[in-house]
Amino acid sequence: MTKRTVRAACPHDCPDTCAMEVTVEDGRAVKIRGADDLPFTNGALCTKVAHYLERVYSPERLLYPMKRVGRKGEGRFERIGWDEALDTIAARFRTIADEDPRAILPYSYAGTMGLVQGESLDRRFFHRLGASLLDRTICASAGAMGWKATVGASVGTDPEAVVDAKLILIWGGNPVVSNLHGWRYLQEAKRRGARLVCIDPRRSETAARCHEHLAPWPGTDGALALAMMQVLIADDLVDHDYLARHAVGFEALAERVRGCTPEWAAPLTGLPAETIRALARDYGGTRPSLIRLNYGLNRCAGGGMAVRNIACLPALTGAWRHPAGGALLSTSGNFPVAGAVLERPDLYPDTQRFPPRTINMSTIGEDLLTAADPPIRAIYVYNSNPVAVAPDGNRVREGFAREDLFCVVHELFRTDTADYADILLPATSQLEHADVHKSYGHLYALANRPAIAPLGEAKPNTEVFRLLAARLGFSEPALFESDEAIAAAAFDLRDPRAYGLDAARLAERGWARLNLPRPFAPFAEGGFPTPSGKCELHSSLLAAAGMDPLPAWHPPRESPVSNPALAARYPLALISPPARNFLNSSFANLPRFLEQEGAPTLEIHPGDAAARGIADGTPLSIFNDRGAFRARAVVTDRVRPGVVSAPSIWWRKFSGDGQNANAVTSGALTDMGGGAVFYDCLVEVKRA
């Protein structure tokens, strides 16, 4: 018997990006565990990835190419060979591209966060083809733009330094479920005496473990932040020295928020004015203070501005001075990723005849049905499951059901989207291919080495695009680079932060910390990566885009205050946060996790339930003008009155009624960044 241990990295859309060790015996992976030597992973994996071998060796894995033999959506296929599959794809792409290559659309997101399998040869191939570009907006684009407009890049407090904070606001996130290793550091801060406050419309698993929970109405975080600013300035709790040296626009901001008192914000947020005032004074009077915000709050009409407003707070109080202070949304901007080298946008052909066109992934249903000049005639889906996860789900399903749409899906499993494929290709798991990873929740880069040979005839994304490039007659060397060569060029090694990230050293150890100081206090002495080099309370980026350069109030699209006529018909605000046992739609097909989740549920406040004759366990229909889905009632005070919560996201085929929460979500977009507004959604609920 041969036995070896292989270093790997968790590929999923989670800030923890864990280092893993895979034990292989006679070519089969028999054990997976978190690496002890990476401090952030600390030898532990979440309950999902701890059972990763059940995903790798699932009897439901796709192992061979297939072609559709039934109607779109039926999920009926027959096995074919790789040659037939690739020849079919190449022939259809060639025919379409001869007329207008922009009629071909790639569709991918964070099924893997790897720089090799997630954003390298795929981008090169579709650039060379001249296909439509995809604006990957579905999760974080609004918040990322709001943060960038203020701070300059996705840089913030070192997650390992937060243990010394004295006040921590956990705003719009649930780290117990979605940032487990980060939660360990927040708990340590609590043990050392920090006060933890959770701001979330739902009393989440995290909120239940904090000293205080504030439950604002969904989509009103921006108003809460403005009112906090007003109190900080009115009570002179600001750091005038830090503002003078390291911020721009304070005087204009002070004038803007003069009327944004807690009394103004109270009816908007549903929080008492004195609660808001006490929060602001506590924040302004505690050093060091940290805001750990997450992307949940950016999934509303005003999500971008809400993140921007919150991002202004640490500059007002000078919280950035301390390594444990400031704010953290994402660490990804610390990594010197060589984006242009990975993606090669220069491969795009002559644009005079076919100028580049961009399709927003958050409006894919509408675009498949109505896009023109040219209409979308082919779509290639990988690293994503849009029929389950994209908003306005009935329009999405209608778009994918077009018989004239040529659809290719490259997947590990027969997802909801795979059921609509014309050609279905088997993909490798993380244990079967090479990759390299950055993180958005810590400061370590990771290497992933293949632990086992691909199962069946599965192929990684990169290999399929090399094969398709050859069949289409492309000759550019960049389209045929090996995974190892791509990984070696993924980070810009000229950047001082990349010292130690060369491919050989990274692969040998499995991980390396960015070359950043310890302790790392990114803006203690200013140095913001903005055009001014300062925290931009008055944003030059927004001004250049013709947008309001100052923090502002952008209300929800759907709420009793902003849209009372709609609320009269649909009075309940629906949020659909991640189910504890799923990761977006990953793991949501595996028996262990389906059994643990049980069935789709809807959390509803006892008062709202009583008014509708609903008891715990009652089958419900949740509906609005866009559609309906069914779930079982969980009557609980974990949600505030007027708010209901549907843990998500269920595959349609396992939900019981062929629907999920996206049957009622909107295809509308956020105020900036073109993001999806999943949590800006009014519904009514009745007994099914």
Buried (B, 14 or more C-beta within 10 A) or exposed (E): EEEEEBBBBBBBBBBBBBBBBBBBEEEEBEEBBBBEEBBBBBEBBBEBBBBBBBBBBBEEBBEBBBBBEEEBBEBEBEEBEBEEBBEBBBEBBBEBBEEBBBBBBBBBBBBBBBBBBBBBBBBBBBBBBBBBBBBBBBBBBBBBBBBBBBBBBBBBBBBBBBBBBBBBBBBBBBBBBBBBBBBBBBBBBBEEEBBBBBBBBBBBBBBEBBEBBBBBBBBBBBBBBBBBBBBBBBEEBBBEEBBEEBBBBBEBBBEBBEEBBBBBBBBBBBBEBEBBBBBBBBBBEBBBBBBBBBBBBBBBBBBBBBBBBBBBBBBBBBBBBBBBBBBBBBBBBBBBBBBEBBBBEEBBBEEEEBEBBEBBBBBBBBBBBEBEEBBBBBBBBBBBBBBBBBBBBBBBBBBBBBEEBBBBBBBBBBBBBBBBBBBBBBBBBBBBBBBBBBBBBBBBBBBBBBBBEBBEBBBBBBBBBBBBBBBBEBEBEBBBBEBEEBBBBBBBBEBEBBEBBEBEEBBEBBBBBBBBEEEBBBBBEBBBBBEBEBBBBBBBBBBEEEBBBBBBBBBBBBBBBBBEEBBEEBBBBBBBBBBBBBBBBBBBBBEBBBEBBEEBBBBBBBEBBEEBEBEEEBBBBBBBEBBBBBBBBBBBEBBBBBBBBBBBBBBBBBBBBBBBBBBBBBBBBBBBBBBBBBBBBBBBBEEB
